[in-house]
Amino acid sequence: MRNRDLNKFERQLTALKAALELTQDEYDEAGKTVELDQTRVGRVSRMDAMQTQQMALEQSRRRLQQIQKVEGALRRIEVGEYGCCFVCGEPINLHRLEADPTSTRCVECVEQG
């Protein structure tokens, strides 16, 4: 892979990581414990708040997982392994990396399994 392409992916991944971390910080508040004081909140409102909390926790889990994938891609760039399939070792198609810069497998290996 050319240095120009690597630099582009590194910038893209760094920006994605920053955006994910910012979003994570903003939504941490939504995942806090739901107040169960029935004198302040009715049963339906409390259930709605608990559902919102669970959705926020799941979104948070997915964001953290995406951050890990981005960090892995940035590490692969650092060590010179970015863009190589983990399974077969062949280069991953540039279009695939443009669609998902955290890809670790080529299309053929994904389809096989």
C-alpha positions as CSV (number, residue, x, y, z in Angstrom):
1,M,0.0,0.0,0.0
2,R,1.3,3.5,-0.8
3,N,2.3,5.9,1.9
4,R,-0.4,8.4,0.6
5,D,-3.1,5.8,1.2
6,L,-1.7,4.9,4.6
7,N,-1.7,8.5,5.6
8,K,-5.3,8.9,4.4
9,F,-6.4,5.9,6.4
10,E,-4.5,7.0,9.5
11,R,-6.1,10.4,9.4
12,Q,-9.5,8.9,8.8
13,L,-9.1,6.4,11.7
14,T,-7.8,9.1,14.1
15,A,-10.8,11.3,13.3
16,L,-13.2,8.4,13.7
17,K,-11.6,7.5,17.1
18,A,-11.9,11.1,18.3
19,A,-15.6,11.3,17.2
20,L,-16.4,8.0,18.9
21,E,-14.7,9.0,22.2
22,L,-16.5,12.4,22.2
23,T,-19.8,10.7,21.6
24,Q,-19.0,8.2,24.4
25,D,-18.3,11.0,26.8
26,E,-21.6,12.7,25.9
27,Y,-23.7,9.6,26.3
28,D,-22.1,8.3,29.5
29,E,-24.7,10.4,31.4
30,A,-27.6,8.5,29.8
31,G,-26.3,5.2,31.1
32,K,-26.3,6.1,34.8
33,T,-28.5,4.3,37.3
34,V,-32.2,5.1,37.0
35,E,-33.8,6.7,40.0
36,L,-36.5,4.3,41.4
37,D,-38.3,6.8,43.6
38,Q,-42.0,6.2,42.9
39,T,-43.0,9.5,44.4
40,R,-41.1,11.4,41.8
41,V,-41.6,9.2,38.7
42,G,-44.5,7.0,37.7
43,R,-44.2,3.3,36.8
44,V,-44.5,3.9,33.1
45,S,-42.0,6.8,33.1
46,R,-39.6,4.7,35.2
47,M,-39.9,1.8,32.7
48,D,-39.2,4.2,29.9
49,A,-36.2,5.5,31.7
50,M,-34.9,2.0,32.3
51,Q,-35.4,1.1,28.7
52,T,-33.5,4.3,27.6
53,Q,-30.7,3.4,30.0
54,Q,-30.4,-0.1,28.5
55,M,-30.3,1.2,25.0
56,A,-27.6,3.8,26.0
57,L,-25.6,1.0,27.6
58,E,-25.8,-1.1,24.4
59,Q,-24.8,1.8,22.3
60,S,-21.9,2.5,24.6
61,R,-20.8,-1.2,24.4
62,R,-20.8,-0.9,20.6
63,R,-18.9,2.3,20.6
64,L,-16.2,0.9,22.8
65,Q,-16.0,-2.1,20.5
66,Q,-15.6,0.2,17.5
67,I,-12.9,2.2,19.3
68,Q,-11.0,-1.0,19.9
69,K,-11.2,-1.9,16.2
70,V,-10.0,1.6,15.3
71,E,-7.1,1.3,17.8
72,G,-6.2,-2.1,16.3
73,A,-6.1,-0.6,12.8
74,L,-3.9,2.3,14.0
75,R,-1.5,-0.2,15.6
76,R,-1.4,-2.2,12.3
77,I,-0.5,1.0,10.5
78,E,2.3,1.7,13.0
79,V,3.9,-1.8,12.6
80,G,3.4,-2.0,8.8
81,E,0.7,-4.7,8.8
82,Y,-2.3,-2.5,7.8
83,G,-4.2,-3.7,4.8
84,C,-3.1,-7.3,5.0
85,C,-5.7,-10.1,5.6
86,F,-5.3,-11.8,9.0
87,V,-6.3,-15.1,7.5
88,C,-4.5,-15.4,4.2
89,G,-2.0,-12.6,4.4
90,E,-3.0,-11.2,1.0
91,P,-3.6,-7.4,0.6
92,I,-7.2,-6.3,1.4
93,N,-8.8,-4.5,-1.5
94,L,-8.5,-0.7,-1.2
95,H,-12.2,-0.3,-1.8
96,R,-13.0,-2.6,1.1
97,L,-10.7,-0.5,3.4
98,E,-12.4,2.7,2.2
99,A,-15.8,1.2,3.1
100,D,-14.5,0.0,6.5
101,P,-10.9,1.1,7.4
102,T,-10.9,-1.4,10.4
103,S,-11.3,-4.4,8.1
104,T,-9.0,-7.3,9.0
105,R,-10.0,-9.8,6.3
106,C,-10.2,-9.8,2.6
107,V,-13.5,-10.4,0.9
108,E,-12.6,-14.0,-0.1
109,C,-11.8,-14.9,3.5
110,V,-14.9,-13.3,4.8
111,E,-17.0,-15.2,2.3
112,Q,-15.3,-18.5,3.3
113,G,-16.1,-18.1,6.8
